[in-house]
Amino acid sequence: MSGTRHYLDHAATTAVRPAAAEAYAEELTRLGNPSSLHAAGRDARRRLEEARERLAAALDADPAEVIFTSGGTEADNLAVKGAYWARRGAAPERTRLAISAVEHHAVLEAAGWLAAHEGAVLDTLPVGADGVLDTAALEAHLAAHGPATAVVSVMWANNETGALQPVERVAALAHAVGVPVHTDGVQAVGHVPVRFRGSGVDALSLSGHKLGAPVGVGALLARRGLGLSPVEHGGGQERGVRSGTLAVAGARALAVVVSAAVAEQETEAERLGVLRDRLVAAALAVPGVTLSGPPVTPSGPHQARLPGTAHLTIEGADADALLFGLDMAGIDASSGSACQAGVQEASHVLLAMGRSEEQARSALRFSLGWTSTAADVDAVAAALPGVVEQARRARATRRPRTTTTARSVS
């Protein structure tokens, strides 16, 4: 195994930024529950609200629209379930919810739970071969079922392919028939321009550890006019929809990293785009390797994908064998498949894009972040041809099996 490790899985999590670690550690030395009325509590509340204001300013939101959560998964659940319950409670005929076919499992499972346990009718919206939402299908759905639809949820950027979705168009179509829109912005915030107010969406989820905050903090931006029913109950913190003692340390770290990432977004996107293009060019030089998602274009206002994500399908090779080979070469990457019960499953994203089951089990995702360097890309370029050849030999000679090593994508 190589002595030097090269981390290319920043879409799963990235290194904590020093400024975030400093803010977090500083807060751990302080005392005070921000809901308490004494001096220590008031001081904690002040620091919390300063973090809220800083986060809101970075994302073109009002501070009152920021609801702190434990991360993107909680924010997604609060948005999808909370909006559905609130809208259906106000109008029982609103029994439907619509989501894209390529959503993160936090949205897919939340919507699926509502269908299984609450009688919701789940409408899954198709995407094209590039993984981008078919807005004509959304328009047709809303024309037929708009009054019965409680909420639409379409992610800002896909966590596997990096494809950017037309969220502003989605919001315009949905609002024309009075339907609110949630977007999972976990992969987008800090990597592409994200303006909450300007986008027109009603709710946006984000997660700190994708940007350099510690794991365990995120937020839901929710317009004041959007009704949300709580998913859990308790002290009624955060507009009465997200109970629990507020983590000031996490809120401060989140505000630090989001503010920094947004400030650096344009220059960092250009830097990562150059590295990504080099990685993609090296990968496509290997026979049988194809790029998933929209075409690679220079980072800018008309970009179609995240600047640091390269999602590849490798003909004739299994994802677990590819990942094992890369791991042995000192490279950390992800597959494009999700797993349940230790059995590798085909990527629902690739299947929705029209790929075959075999292609959907033969994917690699390389994702770059704030610590990525040219040396990381060079390592992939050097190792990938041999890793692919070895993985193809393994598939050709292996015996039939029923289970495989579990690898998942966040």
Secondary structure, DSSP 8 states (H G I E B T S, - for coil): --SS-EE-BTTT-----HHHHHHHHHHHT----TT--SHHHHHHHHHHHHHHHHHHHHTT--GGGEEEESSHHHHHHHHHHHHHHHHHHH-TT--EEEEETT--HHHHHHHHHHHHHS--EEEEE-B-TTS-B-HHHHHHHHHHHGGGEEEEE--SB-TTT-BB--HHHHHHHHHTTT--EEEE-TTTBTTB---HHHH--SEEEEEGGGTTS-TT-EEEEE-TTS----SS-SS-TTTTTS-S---HHHHHHHHHHHHHHHHHHHHHHHHHHHHHHHHHHHHHTSTTEEE-SS----SSTT--B-TTEEEEEETT--HHHHHHHHHHTTEE-EES--EETTEE---HHHHHTT--HHHHTSEEEEE--TT--HHHHHHHHHHHHHHHHHHHHHHHH----S--------
